[in-house]
Amino acid sequence: MHNDQEIVQVKLDQPKEFQPATTSKAFQMKLGESKTVVVYNRVNNYILDALLKAVFRNDH
């Protein structure tokens, strides 16, 4: 018996007037002379968490 995996594409019906949500800048922070972090309003939580931990890590 083989355990073959299948990839199945799923499409959901969307109204014709559906427009994707726009992405806009939530905040911008300058980290140094040549480093700036820009976070947009639709960032995933786990990405934002990792970013904040990297920027504000405690080097004591």
Contacts in CASP RR format, 6 or more apart in sequence:
PFRMAT RR
TARGET T0000
AUTHOR 0000-0000-0000
METHOD contacts of the structure
MODEL  1
MHNDQEIVQVKLDQPKEFQPATTSKAFQMKLGESKTVVVYNRVNNYILDA
LLKAVFRNDH
21 42 0 8 1.000
23 40 0 8 1.000
23 41 0 8 1.000
23 42 0 8 1.000
24 40 0 8 1.000
24 41 0 8 1.000
25 38 0 8 1.000
25 39 0 8 1.000
25 40 0 8 1.000
25 41 0 8 1.000
26 39 0 8 1.000
26 40 0 8 1.000
26 41 0 8 1.000
26 43 0 8 1.000
27 38 0 8 1.000
27 39 0 8 1.000
28 36 0 8 1.000
28 37 0 8 1.000
28 38 0 8 1.000
28 39 0 8 1.000
29 36 0 8 1.000
29 37 0 8 1.000
29 39 0 8 1.000
29 55 0 8 1.000
30 36 0 8 1.000
31 37 0 8 1.000
31 55 0 8 1.000
37 51 0 8 1.000
37 55 0 8 1.000
39 48 0 8 1.000
39 51 0 8 1.000
END
